[in-house]
Amino acid sequence: MSIEVKDILVINPGSTTTKIAVFTENNTKKLFETTIVHDEEKILSFPTIASQEDYRRGMLEDYLREHGYDKSRLSAVVGRGGMAFELSSGGYLVNKTLCERMASPELPAHASSLGAILAYDIAEELGIPSYIYDSPMGCDLTEVAKITGIAEVEKYGAIHLLNSRAMAMDYAKQTGRDYNDLDLIVCHLGGGITANAQKHGKVVDTAGYDDGPMAPERSGGVPLILFKNLCFDGKHTSEDMDRLISGKGGMYSYLGTKDCIEVEKRIEAGDEKAAVVYEAMAYQVAKSIAGLSVALEGHVDAIIITGGIAHSKMLTDMIKKYAGHLGNIVVMPGEKEMQALADGAMRMLKGDEAANVYSGV
């Protein structure tokens, strides 16, 4: 299918920011990218994530207007996928049903759910399609992988899916392979660390921020009996436990910092505790890689380490030491979420990839 594609607007909402970018010339050139910073008190004044839509859209529209961008140049708008459990990997054409789902109070409160809503409202006014791509929970776990050991609790995949699949596709392209023929393990190292097993283009199992390795600010999986005791010791509130899981857990819990550069400086200065904690984080990443190799039945074409702190050679070298026997480890540091969203929208616009249509739970 051959069509004339003009520009694609990319929207990636964060807790107190909204990243936007416009890609042009058939996605080969980024016209601009910016991060709109929102007033934290204003954000906190909204009762729900979805109710922030008008406020964020107003600031987004103001930016485009102030910089002289003509929205009639757009062929599509693509937003970050949100927290709906039932989505699969890949892209979705956004409709009212999907927007209503993203606004549901039943979902985890996360700014990414605004991506679909903002994209739809802007695109609808212009008469062009809107999409989301690789939602954080858009995994395709096997039925076996969903079993947790407690019948009332089913495992869901909540990972850095957008960047993980983008880097996996890049790896396939760089090596001259078809992405859909590969079996890969991808680890995203950032403030949170997640890992996933990709079998022929689908994420079939995961190690998430609450059941995988510890991270700079997240606890990862911890022994349940000890965690239960902490929950009911009379000293910790539910909010305290949320912060220990995400925000004040992991490396921060031990060392009082989330900054890996600072930790490496401490290690170089002889701080033995910092050295042990940092190695423990690498060790736990390696254990997650080993566990996920089971989902691929031992057939691992490559292990990809990506994300912001994959720039740390000290950390990635330790991961290689513990997991190198499992397969070829490739370090692809950084993230490319905005480009990945634009690339996904481009493929769907051109018909190179089919867009899913959400019809409800």
Stockholm file with secondary structure:
# STOCKHOLM 1.0

chainA/1-361         MSIEVKDILVINPGSTTTKIAVFTENNTKKLFETTIVHDEEKILSFPTIASQEDYRRGMLEDYLREHGYDKSRLSAVVGRGGMAFELSSGGYLVNKTLCERMASPELPAHASSLGAILAYDIAEELGIPSYIYDSPMGCDLTEVAKITGIAEVEKYGAIHLLNSRAMAMDYAKQTGRDYNDLDLIVCHLGGGITANAQKHGKVVDTAGYDDGPMAPERSGGVPLILFKNLCFDGKHTSEDMDRLISGKGGMYSYLGTKDCIEVEKRIEAGDEKAAVVYEAMAYQVAKSIAGLSVALEGHVDAIIITGGIAHSKMLTDMIKKYAGHLGNIVVMPGEKEMQALADGAMRMLKGDEAANVYSGV
#=GR chainA/1-361 SS CCCCCCEEEEEEECSSEEEEEEEETTTTEEEEEEEEECCHHHHHHSSSSGGGHHHHHHHHHHHHHHTTCCGGGEEEEEEECCCCTTCCSSEEECCHHHHHHHTCTTSCCCGGGHHHHHHHHHHHHHTCCEEEESCTTCCCCCHHHHBCSSTTCBCCCCSCHHHHHHHHHHHHHHTTCCGGGCEEEEEEESSSEEEEEEETTEEEEEECTTTSCCCSSBCCSCCHHHHHHHHTSSSCCHHHHHHHHBTSCHHHHHHSCCCHHHHHHHHHTTCHHHHHHHHHHHHHHHHHHHHHHHHTTTCCSEEEEEEGGGGCHHHHHHHHHHHGGGSCEEEEEBCCHHHHHHHHHHHHHHTSSCCEECCCC
#=GC SS_cons         CCCCCCEEEEEEECSSEEEEEEEETTTTEEEEEEEEECCHHHHHHSSSSGGGHHHHHHHHHHHHHHTTCCGGGEEEEEEECCCCTTCCSSEEECCHHHHHHHTCTTSCCCGGGHHHHHHHHHHHHHTCCEEEESCTTCCCCCHHHHBCSSTTCBCCCCSCHHHHHHHHHHHHHHTTCCGGGCEEEEEEESSSEEEEEEETTEEEEEECTTTSCCCSSBCCSCCHHHHHHHHTSSSCCHHHHHHHHBTSCHHHHHHSCCCHHHHHHHHHTTCHHHHHHHHHHHHHHHHHHHHHHHHTTTCCSEEEEEEGGGGCHHHHHHHHHHHGGGSCEEEEEBCCHHHHHHHHHHHHHHTSSCCEECCCC
//
